């Protein structure tokens, strides 16, 4: 099960989540509970969503039944973590060849205000099967909460400027939408390929 990725990954995830949770005190579940859900599969992770894709079409999680789903929460202005993780996903899907048609990679923006106009060009830079999804800030927050994917804005030096702290977790969902586990940030394409191949064989 790819939930932990080893002790170093656990430490990295814990540090990332502590930073995010410190600015998300309004969330109803405790930080310990969220970590427990992700790492050990306790509680519920994931859930239904209906959002708008990069072409303006309404897309729902239910249309991907029968496929594995890779779900990633990020934003197009992310300078390093998001592009690196999305490229690792792309390389893993390329390595799987025809098997990759049984996997649906999904990028959900956590910055819909800035990303709506550039989402199509952004996801086009990665695997051709990537679907980019956006919605209202409230819709995104609700879906992110269901995945235990927390994020917080960090004001910049200029008025109105900001970046977003986020964990950069790769979520793996099963053919019926069930939570399989997660891969930590900076997971290499070789490891992703190995894990995806294992689930494809089931």
TILUMNU-121603 format. One record per residue: residue number from 1; residue in one letter; z, x, y of N, C-alpha, C, O in turn. Coordinates in nm, 2 decimals. Layout:
N
REC   seq   type     n.c3     n.c1     n.c2    ca.c3    ca.c1    ca.c2     c.c3     c.c1     c.c2     o.c3     o.c1     o.c2
REC   NUM      a        Z        X        Y        Z        X        Y        Z        X        Y        Z        X        Y
...
//
This chain:
202
REC   seq   type     n.c3     n.c1     n.c2    ca.c3    ca.c1    ca.c2     c.c3     c.c1     c.c2     o.c3     o.c1     o.c2
REC     1      x     0.00     0.08    -0.12     0.00     0.00     0.00     0.00     0.09     0.12     0.08     0.18     0.13
REC     2      x    -0.09     0.07     0.22    -0.10     0.16     0.33    -0.01     0.13     0.45    -0.05     0.15     0.56
REC     3      x     0.11     0.08     0.42     0.19     0.03     0.54     0.26     0.15     0.61     0.28     0.14     0.73
REC     4      x     0.29     0.26     0.54     0.37     0.36     0.61     0.29     0.48     0.65     0.31     0.53     0.76
REC     5      x     0.20     0.53     0.56     0.13     0.65     0.59     0.21     0.77     0.58     0.16     0.88     0.63
REC     6      x     0.33     0.77     0.52     0.42     0.89     0.51     0.52     0.90     0.62     0.52     0.82     0.71
REC     7      x     0.62     0.99     0.61     0.73     1.00     0.70     0.69     1.03     0.84     0.75     0.97     0.94
REC     8      x     0.59     1.12     0.86     0.55     1.15     1.00     0.49     1.03     1.07     0.51     1.01     1.18
REC     9      x     0.41     0.95     0.99     0.35     0.83     1.05     0.46     0.73     1.08     0.45     0.66     1.19
REC    10      x     0.56     0.72     1.00     0.67     0.63     1.03     0.74     0.66     1.16     0.77     0.58     1.25
REC    11      x     0.76     0.79     1.18     0.83     0.84     1.31     0.74     0.81     1.43     0.78     0.76     1.53
REC    12      x     0.61     0.84     1.41     0.51     0.81     1.52     0.51     0.66     1.56     0.52     0.63     1.67
REC    13      x     0.50     0.58     1.45     0.50     0.43     1.48     0.63     0.39     1.55     0.62     0.31     1.64
REC    14      x     0.74     0.44     1.50     0.87     0.40     1.56     0.88     0.44     1.71     0.92     0.36     1.79
REC    15      x     0.83     0.56     1.74     0.83     0.60     1.88     0.74     0.51     1.97     0.78     0.48     2.08
REC    16      x     0.62     0.49     1.91     0.53     0.40     1.99     0.58     0.26     2.01     0.57     0.21     2.12
REC    17      x     0.64     0.21     1.91     0.69     0.07     1.92     0.82     0.07     2.01     0.84    -0.03     2.08
REC    18      x     0.90     0.17     2.01     1.02     0.17     2.10     0.97     0.17     2.24     1.03     0.10     2.32
REC    19      x     0.87     0.25     2.27     0.82     0.25     2.41     0.77     0.11     2.45     0.79     0.06     2.56
REC    20      x     0.69     0.04     2.36     0.64    -0.09     2.39     0.75    -0.19     2.40     0.74    -0.28     2.49
REC    21      x     0.84    -0.19     2.31     0.94    -0.29     2.31     1.04    -0.28     2.43     1.10    -0.38     2.47
REC    22      x     1.05    -0.16     2.48     1.14    -0.15     2.60     1.09    -0.23     2.71     1.18    -0.27     2.80
REC    23      x     0.96    -0.25     2.72     0.91    -0.33     2.83     0.87    -0.47     2.79     0.81    -0.54     2.86
REC    24      x     0.91    -0.51     2.67     0.88    -0.64     2.62     1.00    -0.72     2.58     1.01    -0.78     2.47
REC    25      x     1.11    -0.71     2.66     1.24    -0.77     2.62     1.23    -0.92     2.61     1.32    -0.99     2.55
REC    26      x     1.12    -0.98     2.67     1.11    -1.13     2.67     1.07    -1.18     2.54     1.07    -1.30     2.51
REC    27      x     1.02    -1.09     2.45     0.97    -1.14     2.32     1.09    -1.19     2.23     1.19    -1.12     2.23
REC    28      x     1.07    -1.30     2.16     1.18    -1.36     2.09     1.23    -1.28     1.97     1.35    -1.29     1.94
REC    29      x     1.15    -1.20     1.90     1.19    -1.13     1.78     1.24    -0.99     1.82     1.19    -0.93     1.92
REC    30      x     1.34    -0.94     1.74     1.39    -0.81     1.78     1.29    -0.70     1.74     1.21    -0.72     1.65
REC    31      x     1.31    -0.58     1.80     1.22    -0.47     1.77     1.24    -0.43     1.62     1.14    -0.40     1.55
REC    32      x     1.36    -0.44     1.57     1.39    -0.40     1.43     1.32    -0.50     1.34     1.26    -0.46     1.23
REC    33      x     1.32    -0.63     1.37     1.25    -0.73     1.29     1.10    -0.71     1.28     1.04    -0.72     1.18
REC    34      x     1.04    -0.67     1.40     0.90    -0.65     1.41     0.86    -0.53     1.32     0.76    -0.53     1.25
REC    35      x     0.94    -0.42     1.34     0.91    -0.30     1.26     0.92    -0.33     1.11     0.84    -0.28     1.03
REC    36      x     1.02    -0.41     1.07     1.04    -0.44     0.93     0.92    -0.52     0.88     0.88    -0.50     0.77
REC    37      x     0.88    -0.62     0.96     0.76    -0.70     0.92     0.64    -0.61     0.89     0.57    -0.63     0.79
REC    38      x     0.61    -0.51     0.98     0.50    -0.43     0.96     0.51    -0.33     0.85     0.42    -0.32     0.76
REC    39      x     0.62    -0.26     0.84     0.63    -0.15     0.74     0.66    -0.20     0.60     0.61    -0.14     0.51
REC    40      x     0.73    -0.31     0.59     0.76    -0.35     0.45     0.71    -0.49     0.41     0.74    -0.54     0.31
REC    41      x     0.63    -0.55     0.50     0.57    -0.68     0.47     0.66    -0.79     0.47     0.63    -0.90     0.40
REC    42      x     0.78    -0.78     0.53     0.87    -0.89     0.54     0.83    -0.98     0.65     0.78    -0.94     0.76
REC    43      x     0.85    -1.11     0.64     0.81    -1.21     0.74     0.66    -1.23     0.74     0.59    -1.19     0.64
REC    44      x     0.61    -1.28     0.85     0.47    -1.31     0.86     0.40    -1.22     0.96     0.45    -1.20     1.07
REC    45      x     0.29    -1.16     0.92     0.20    -1.08     1.00     0.06    -1.14     1.00     0.01    -1.16     0.89
REC    46      x     0.01    -1.16     1.12    -0.13    -1.22     1.13    -0.12    -1.37     1.14    -0.01    -1.43     1.14
REC    47      x    -0.23    -1.44     1.15    -0.24    -1.58     1.17    -0.37    -1.62     1.23    -0.46    -1.54     1.26
REC    48      x    -0.39    -1.75     1.24    -0.52    -1.80     1.29    -0.55    -1.76     1.43    -0.46    -1.75     1.51
REC    49      x    -0.68    -1.75     1.47    -0.72    -1.73     1.61    -0.85    -1.79     1.63    -0.94    -1.80     1.54
REC    50      x    -0.88    -1.83     1.75    -1.01    -1.88     1.80    -1.03    -1.81     1.93    -0.96    -1.85     2.03
REC    51      x    -1.13    -1.73     1.94    -1.15    -1.65     2.07    -1.30    -1.65     2.09    -1.38    -1.70     2.02
REC    52      x    -1.34    -1.58     2.20    -1.48    -1.57     2.24    -1.53    -1.43     2.22    -1.47    -1.33     2.25
REC    53      x    -1.65    -1.42     2.15    -1.70    -1.29     2.12    -1.78    -1.23     2.23    -1.80    -1.29     2.34
REC    54      x    -1.83    -1.11     2.21    -1.91    -1.04     2.31    -2.03    -1.10     2.35    -2.09    -1.07     2.46
REC    55      x    -2.08    -1.20     2.28    -2.20    -1.27     2.31    -2.17    -1.41     2.37    -2.26    -1.49     2.39
REC    56      x    -2.04    -1.44     2.39    -2.01    -1.57     2.45    -1.99    -1.68     2.35    -1.97    -1.80     2.38
REC    57      x    -1.99    -1.65     2.22    -1.97    -1.75     2.11    -1.83    -1.76     2.07    -1.75    -1.66     2.07
REC    58      x    -1.79    -1.88     2.03    -1.66    -1.91     1.98    -1.65    -1.86     1.84    -1.73    -1.90     1.76
REC    59      x    -1.55    -1.78     1.81    -1.53    -1.73     1.67    -1.39    -1.75     1.63    -1.29    -1.74     1.70
REC    60      x    -1.38    -1.79     1.50    -1.25    -1.81     1.44    -1.22    -1.73     1.32    -1.32    -1.69     1.25
REC    61      x    -1.10    -1.69     1.29    -1.07    -1.61     1.18    -1.12    -1.67     1.05    -1.15    -1.60     0.95
REC    62      x    -1.12    -1.81     1.04    -1.15    -1.88     0.92    -1.30    -1.85     0.87    -1.33    -1.86     0.75
REC    63      x    -1.39    -1.81     0.96    -1.52    -1.79     0.93    -1.54    -1.66     0.85    -1.65    -1.63     0.79
REC    64      x    -1.44    -1.57     0.84    -1.45    -1.45     0.78    -1.38    -1.45     0.64    -1.36    -1.34     0.58
REC    65      x    -1.35    -1.56     0.59    -1.29    -1.57     0.46    -1.39    -1.52     0.35    -1.51    -1.55     0.36
REC    66      x    -1.33    -1.45     0.26    -1.42    -1.39     0.16    -1.45    -1.24     0.19    -1.50    -1.17     0.10
REC    67      x    -1.41    -1.20     0.31    -1.43    -1.06     0.35    -1.29    -1.00     0.38    -1.20    -1.07     0.41
REC    68      x    -1.28    -0.87     0.36    -1.16    -0.80     0.42    -1.18    -0.80     0.57    -1.30    -0.79     0.62
REC    69      x    -1.07    -0.80     0.65    -1.08    -0.79     0.79    -1.00    -0.66     0.84    -0.89    -0.64     0.79
REC    70      x    -1.07    -0.59     0.93    -1.00    -0.49     1.00    -0.97    -0.54     1.14    -1.07    -0.57     1.21
REC    71      x    -0.85    -0.55     1.18    -0.82    -0.61     1.31    -0.76    -0.50     1.40    -0.66    -0.43     1.36
REC    72      x    -0.81    -0.48     1.52    -0.76    -0.37     1.61    -0.74    -0.43     1.75    -0.84    -0.49     1.80
REC    73      x    -0.62    -0.41     1.80    -0.59    -0.46     1.94    -0.60    -0.34     2.03    -0.53    -0.24     2.02
REC    74      x    -0.69    -0.34     2.13    -0.71    -0.23     2.22    -0.77    -0.28     2.35    -0.78    -0.40     2.38
REC    75      x    -0.82    -0.19     2.43    -0.89    -0.22     2.56    -0.99    -0.12     2.59    -0.98     0.00     2.56
REC    76      x    -1.09    -0.16     2.66    -1.21    -0.07     2.68    -1.18     0.05     2.78    -1.25     0.15     2.78
REC    77      x    -1.08     0.03     2.86    -1.04     0.14     2.96    -0.95     0.24     2.89    -0.92     0.34     2.96
REC    78      x    -0.92     0.22     2.77    -0.83     0.32     2.70    -0.90     0.45     2.69    -1.01     0.46     2.64
REC    79      x    -0.84     0.56     2.73    -0.91     0.68     2.74    -0.92     0.76     2.61    -1.01     0.84     2.60
REC    80      x    -0.84     0.74     2.51    -0.84     0.83     2.40    -0.81     0.76     2.26    -0.89     0.76     2.17
REC    81      x    -0.70     0.69     2.25    -0.66     0.63     2.12    -0.76     0.53     2.07    -0.80     0.54     1.96
REC    82      x    -0.79     0.43     2.15    -0.89     0.33     2.11    -1.02     0.39     2.06    -1.06     0.36     1.95
REC    83      x    -1.09     0.46     2.14    -1.22     0.52     2.10    -1.21     0.60     1.97    -1.29     0.59     1.88
REC    84      x    -1.10     0.68     1.96    -1.08     0.76     1.84    -1.06     0.68     1.72    -1.12     0.70     1.61
REC    85      x    -0.98     0.57     1.73    -0.95     0.49     1.61    -1.08     0.40     1.57    -1.11     0.39     1.46
REC    86      x    -1.15     0.35     1.67    -1.27     0.27     1.65    -1.38     0.36     1.59    -1.46     0.31     1.50
REC    87      x    -1.38     0.49     1.63    -1.48     0.58     1.57    -1.44     0.61     1.42    -1.53     0.62     1.34
REC    88      x    -1.31     0.62     1.39    -1.27     0.64     1.26    -1.31     0.52     1.17    -1.35     0.54     1.05
REC    89      x    -1.29     0.40     1.22    -1.33     0.28     1.15    -1.48     0.28     1.12    -1.52     0.25     1.01
REC    90      x    -1.55     0.32     1.23    -1.70     0.32     1.21    -1.74     0.42     1.11    -1.83     0.39     1.02
REC    91      x    -1.68     0.54     1.11    -1.72     0.64     1.01    -1.68     0.60     0.87    -1.75     0.63     0.77
REC    92      x    -1.57     0.53     0.85    -1.53     0.48     0.72    -1.63     0.37     0.67    -1.66     0.38     0.55
REC    93      x    -1.67     0.28     0.76    -1.76     0.18     0.72    -1.90     0.24     0.68    -1.97     0.20     0.59
REC    94      x    -1.94     0.34     0.76    -2.06     0.42     0.73    -2.05     0.48     0.59    -2.15     0.48     0.51
REC    95      x    -1.94     0.54     0.56    -1.92     0.61     0.43    -1.92     0.51     0.31    -1.96     0.55     0.20
REC    96      x    -1.88     0.38     0.34    -1.88     0.28     0.23    -2.02     0.23     0.20    -2.05     0.17     0.10
REC    97      x    -2.12     0.25     0.29    -2.25     0.21     0.27    -2.26     0.06     0.25    -2.20    -0.02     0.33
REC    98      x    -2.34     0.01     0.15    -2.36    -0.13     0.13    -2.23    -0.21     0.11    -2.22    -0.33     0.14
REC    99      x    -2.12    -0.14     0.06    -1.99    -0.21     0.04    -1.93    -0.26     0.17    -1.85    -0.35     0.17
REC   100      x    -1.97    -0.20     0.28    -1.91    -0.23     0.41    -1.95    -0.37     0.45    -1.89    -0.43     0.54
REC   101      x    -2.05    -0.43     0.39    -2.09    -0.57     0.42    -1.98    -0.67     0.38    -1.98    -0.79     0.43
REC   102      x    -1.89    -0.63     0.30    -1.77    -0.71     0.26    -1.65    -0.69     0.35    -1.54    -0.74     0.32
REC   103      x    -1.67    -0.62     0.46    -1.56    -0.59     0.55    -1.60    -0.64     0.69    -1.71    -0.61     0.74
REC   104      x    -1.51    -0.71     0.77    -1.54    -0.75     0.90    -1.45    -0.68     1.00    -1.33    -0.71     1.00
REC   105      x    -1.50    -0.58     1.08    -1.41    -0.51     1.18    -1.41    -0.60     1.31    -1.51    -0.64     1.35
REC   106      x    -1.29    -0.62     1.36    -1.27    -0.70     1.48    -1.19    -0.62     1.58    -1.08    -0.57     1.55
REC   107      x    -1.24    -0.62     1.70    -1.17    -0.56     1.82    -1.12    -0.67     1.91    -1.21    -0.75     1.96
REC   108      x    -0.99    -0.69     1.93    -0.94    -0.79     2.02    -0.89    -0.72     2.14    -0.80    -0.64     2.14
REC   109      x    -0.94    -0.75     2.26    -0.90    -0.69     2.38    -0.77    -0.74     2.43    -0.74    -0.86     2.42
REC   110      x    -0.68    -0.65     2.47    -0.55    -0.68     2.52    -0.56    -0.67     2.68    -0.46    -0.68     2.75
REC   111      x    -0.68    -0.66     2.73    -0.70    -0.65     2.87    -0.82    -0.74     2.91    -0.92    -0.69     2.96
REC   112      x    -0.81    -0.87     2.88    -0.93    -0.96     2.90    -0.98    -0.97     3.04    -1.10    -0.99     3.06
REC   113      x    -0.89    -0.95     3.14    -0.94    -0.96     3.28    -1.04    -0.86     3.31    -1.14    -0.89     3.38
REC   114      x    -1.02    -0.74     3.26    -1.12    -0.63     3.29    -1.23    -0.62     3.19    -1.34    -0.56     3.22
REC   115      x    -1.20    -0.66     3.07    -1.29    -0.63     2.96    -1.40    -0.74     2.94    -1.50    -0.71     2.87
REC   116      x    -1.39    -0.86     2.99    -1.48    -0.96     2.96    -1.63    -0.92     2.99    -1.72    -0.95     2.91
REC   117      x    -1.65    -0.85     3.10    -1.79    -0.82     3.14    -1.84    -0.69     3.07    -1.96    -0.67     3.08
REC   118      x    -1.76    -0.62     3.00    -1.81    -0.49     2.94    -1.79    -0.48     2.79    -1.82    -0.38     2.73
REC   119      x    -1.73    -0.59     2.73    -1.70    -0.59     2.59    -1.82    -0.57     2.50    -1.82    -0.50     2.40
REC   120      x    -1.93    -0.63     2.54    -2.06    -0.62     2.46    -2.10    -0.48     2.45    -2.13    -0.43     2.34
REC   121      x    -2.11    -0.41     2.56    -2.16    -0.27     2.56    -2.06    -0.18     2.49    -2.09    -0.08     2.43
REC   122      x    -1.93    -0.21     2.50    -1.83    -0.13     2.44    -1.83    -0.13     2.29    -1.84    -0.02     2.23
REC   123      x    -1.83    -0.25     2.23    -1.83    -0.25     2.08    -1.97    -0.20     2.03    -1.97    -0.16     1.91
REC   124      x    -2.08    -0.21     2.11    -2.21    -0.16     2.06    -2.21    -0.01     2.04    -2.29     0.04     1.97
REC   125      x    -2.11     0.06     2.10    -2.10     0.20     2.08    -2.05     0.24     1.94    -2.05     0.36     1.91
REC   126      x    -2.00     0.14     1.87    -1.93     0.17     1.74    -2.02     0.10     1.63    -2.14     0.08     1.64
REC   127      x    -1.96     0.07     1.52    -2.03     0.02     1.41    -2.10    -0.12     1.45    -2.04    -0.20     1.52
REC   128      x    -2.22    -0.14     1.39    -2.30    -0.25     1.43    -2.24    -0.38     1.39    -2.27    -0.49     1.45
REC   129      x    -2.14    -0.38     1.30    -2.08    -0.51     1.25    -1.96    -0.54     1.33    -1.90    -0.65     1.31
REC   130      x    -1.92    -0.46     1.43    -1.80    -0.49     1.51    -1.82    -0.61     1.59    -1.92    -0.64     1.65
REC   131      x    -1.71    -0.70     1.59    -1.71    -0.81     1.68    -1.60    -0.79     1.78    -1.48    -0.76     1.74
REC   132      x    -1.63    -0.80     1.91    -1.53    -0.79     2.01    -1.49    -0.93     2.06    -1.57    -1.01     2.08
REC   133      x    -1.36    -0.95     2.06    -1.31    -1.08     2.10    -1.22    -1.08     2.22    -1.14    -0.98     2.24
REC   134      x    -1.23    -1.19     2.30    -1.15    -1.20     2.42    -1.11    -1.34     2.44    -1.17    -1.43     2.38
REC   135      x    -1.01    -1.36     2.52    -0.96    -1.50     2.56    -0.87    -1.49     2.68    -0.88    -1.39     2.75
REC   136      x    -0.80    -1.59     2.71    -0.71    -1.58     2.82    -0.59    -1.49     2.79    -0.56    -1.47     2.67
REC   137      x    -0.52    -1.43     2.89    -0.41    -1.35     2.87    -0.31    -1.42     2.78    -0.25    -1.35     2.69
REC   138      x    -0.28    -1.55     2.80    -0.19    -1.62     2.71    -0.23    -1.63     2.57    -0.15    -1.61     2.48
REC   139      x    -0.36    -1.65     2.55    -0.41    -1.66     2.41    -0.40    -1.53     2.34    -0.36    -1.52     2.22
REC   140      x    -0.43    -1.42     2.41    -0.43    -1.29     2.35    -0.28    -1.25     2.32    -0.26    -1.20     2.21
REC   141      x    -0.19    -1.28     2.41    -0.05    -1.25     2.38     0.00    -1.32     2.26     0.07    -1.26     2.18
REC   142      x    -0.04    -1.45     2.25     0.01    -1.52     2.13    -0.04    -1.47     2.00     0.03    -1.45     1.90
REC   143      x    -0.17    -1.43     2.00    -0.23    -1.37     1.88    -0.17    -1.23     1.85    -0.13    -1.20     1.73
REC   144      x    -0.15    -1.15     1.95    -0.09    -1.02     1.93     0.05    -1.03     1.88     0.09    -0.96     1.79
REC   145      x     0.13    -1.13     1.93     0.26    -1.15     1.88     0.26    -1.18     1.73     0.35    -1.14     1.66
REC   146      x     0.16    -1.26     1.69     0.16    -1.30     1.55     0.13    -1.18     1.46     0.16    -1.18     1.34
REC   147      x     0.06    -1.08     1.51     0.03    -0.96     1.44     0.14    -0.85     1.47     0.13    -0.74     1.41
REC   148      x     0.24    -0.88     1.54     0.34    -0.78     1.58     0.27    -0.66     1.66     0.31    -0.55     1.64
REC   149      x     0.17    -0.69     1.74     0.09    -0.59     1.81     0.14    -0.60     1.96     0.08    -0.67     2.04
REC   150      x     0.23    -0.52     1.99     0.29    -0.53     2.13     0.23    -0.43     2.22     0.19    -0.32     2.18
REC   151      x     0.22    -0.47     2.35     0.15    -0.39     2.45     0.22    -0.43     2.58     0.27    -0.54     2.60
REC   152      x     0.21    -0.33     2.68     0.27    -0.36     2.81     0.19    -0.28     2.92     0.14    -0.17     2.89
REC   153      x     0.17    -0.35     3.03     0.10    -0.28     3.14     0.19    -0.18     3.21     0.31    -0.19     3.22
REC   154      x     0.12    -0.07     3.25     0.19     0.04     3.32     0.12     0.05     3.46     0.01     0.09     3.46
REC   155      x     0.19     0.02     3.57     0.13     0.03     3.70     0.08     0.17     3.73     0.15     0.27     3.70
REC   156      x    -0.04     0.18     3.79    -0.09     0.31     3.83    -0.04     0.35     3.97     0.03     0.27     4.04
REC   157      x    -0.09     0.46     4.02    -0.05     0.51     4.15    -0.11     0.42     4.26    -0.06     0.41     4.37
REC   158      x    -0.23     0.37     4.24    -0.30     0.29     4.34    -0.27     0.14     4.32    -0.24     0.10     4.21
REC   159      x    -0.26     0.07     4.43    -0.23    -0.07     4.42    -0.33    -0.15     4.34    -0.45    -0.14     4.36
REC   160      x    -0.27    -0.22     4.24    -0.36    -0.30     4.15    -0.41    -0.23     4.03    -0.46    -0.29     3.94
REC   161      x    -0.40    -0.09     4.03    -0.44    -0.01     3.91    -0.34    -0.01     3.80    -0.22    -0.02     3.83
REC   162      x    -0.38     0.00     3.68    -0.28     0.00     3.57    -0.35     0.05     3.44    -0.47     0.05     3.43
REC   163      x    -0.26     0.10     3.35    -0.31     0.13     3.22    -0.22     0.04     3.12    -0.14    -0.03     3.17
REC   164      x    -0.25     0.05     3.00    -0.17    -0.03     2.90    -0.12     0.06     2.79    -0.20     0.13     2.72
REC   165      x     0.01     0.05     2.77     0.07     0.12     2.65     0.06     0.03     2.53     0.09    -0.09     2.54
REC   166      x     0.01     0.08     2.42     0.00     0.00     2.30     0.00     0.09     2.18    -0.01     0.21     2.19
REC   167      x     0.03     0.03     2.07     0.06     0.11     1.95    -0.07     0.16     1.88    -0.06     0.26     1.81
REC   168      x    -0.18     0.09     1.89    -0.30     0.14     1.83    -0.30     0.13     1.68    -0.34     0.23     1.61
REC   169      x    -0.25     0.02     1.62    -0.24     0.01     1.48    -0.37    -0.06     1.42    -0.42    -0.15     1.49
REC   170      x    -0.41    -0.02     1.31    -0.52    -0.08     1.24    -0.47    -0.17     1.13    -0.40    -0.13     1.04
REC   171      x    -0.49    -0.30     1.15    -0.44    -0.40     1.06    -0.54    -0.43     0.95    -0.66    -0.44     0.98
REC   172      x    -0.50    -0.44     0.83    -0.58    -0.48     0.72    -0.55    -0.61     0.67    -0.43    -0.64     0.63
REC   173      x    -0.65    -0.70     0.66    -0.62    -0.84     0.62    -0.71    -0.87     0.50    -0.82    -0.82     0.49
REC   174      x    -0.66    -0.95     0.41    -0.73    -0.98     0.28    -0.83    -1.09     0.30    -0.86    -1.14     0.40
REC   175      x    -0.90    -1.12     0.18    -1.01    -1.21     0.18    -0.97    -1.36     0.22    -1.06    -1.44     0.26
REC   176      x    -0.84    -1.39     0.21    -0.79    -1.52     0.25    -0.72    -1.51     0.38    -0.64    -1.61     0.41
REC   177      x    -0.73    -1.41     0.45    -0.66    -1.39     0.58    -0.52    -1.34     0.56    -0.44    -1.34     0.66
REC   178      x    -0.48    -1.30     0.44    -0.34    -1.25     0.42    -0.32    -1.11     0.47    -0.42    -1.03     0.47
REC   179      x    -0.20    -1.08     0.51    -0.17    -0.94     0.55    -0.16    -0.85     0.44    -0.09    -0.87     0.34
REC   180      x    -0.24    -0.74     0.44    -0.24    -0.63     0.34    -0.15    -0.52     0.38    -0.08    -0.46     0.29
REC   181      x    -0.16    -0.48     0.50    -0.08    -0.36     0.55    -0.15    -0.31     0.68    -0.24    -0.37     0.73
REC   182      x    -0.10    -0.19     0.72    -0.15    -0.13     0.84    -0.17     0.02     0.82    -0.11     0.08     0.73
REC   183      x    -0.26     0.07     0.90    -0.28     0.22     0.91    -0.24     0.26     1.04    -0.27     0.20     1.14
REC   184      x    -0.16     0.37     1.05    -0.11     0.42     1.18    -0.23     0.47     1.27    -0.33     0.50     1.22
REC   185      x    -0.20     0.49     1.40    -0.30     0.55     1.49    -0.34     0.69     1.44    -0.26     0.76     1.38
REC   186      x    -0.46     0.72     1.47    -0.52     0.85     1.44    -0.53     0.87     1.28    -0.54     0.99     1.24
REC   187      x    -0.54     0.77     1.21    -0.57     0.78     1.07    -0.72     0.82     1.06    -0.81     0.77     1.12
REC   188      x    -0.74     0.92     0.98    -0.88     0.98     0.96    -0.97     0.88     0.88    -0.92     0.80     0.81
REC   189      x    -1.10     0.90     0.90    -1.20     0.81     0.83    -1.19     0.83     0.68    -1.22     0.73     0.61
REC   190      x    -1.16     0.95     0.63    -1.15     0.97     0.49    -1.04     0.88     0.42    -1.06     0.82     0.32
REC   191      x    -0.92     0.88     0.49    -0.81     0.79     0.44    -0.85     0.65     0.45    -0.82     0.57     0.36
REC   192      x    -0.91     0.61     0.56    -0.95     0.47     0.58    -1.05     0.43     0.47    -1.04     0.32     0.41
REC   193      x    -1.14     0.51     0.44    -1.24     0.49     0.34    -1.17     0.47     0.20    -1.21     0.38     0.13
REC   194      x    -1.08     0.55     0.17    -1.01     0.55     0.05    -0.93     0.41     0.03    -0.94     0.35    -0.07
REC   195      x    -0.86     0.37     0.14    -0.78     0.25     0.13    -0.87     0.13     0.12    -0.85     0.04     0.04
REC   196      x    -0.98     0.13     0.20    -1.07     0.01     0.20    -1.14     0.00     0.07    -1.16    -0.11     0.02
REC   197      x    -1.18     0.11     0.01    -1.24     0.11    -0.12    -1.15     0.05    -0.23    -1.19    -0.02    -0.32
REC   198      x    -1.02     0.08    -0.22    -0.92     0.03    -0.31    -0.91    -0.12    -0.30    -0.91    -0.19    -0.41
REC   199      x    -0.91    -0.17    -0.18    -0.90    -0.32    -0.17    -1.03    -0.39    -0.20    -1.03    -0.50    -0.25
REC   200      x    -1.14    -0.32    -0.18    -1.27    -0.38    -0.22    -1.28    -0.40    -0.37    -1.35    -0.49    -0.42
REC   201      x    -1.22    -0.31    -0.44    -1.23    -0.31    -0.59    -1.14    -0.42    -0.65    -1.15    -0.45    -0.77
REC   202      x    -1.05    -0.48    -0.57    -0.96    -0.58    -0.62    -1.03    -0.72    -0.63    -0.97    -0.82    -0.67
//
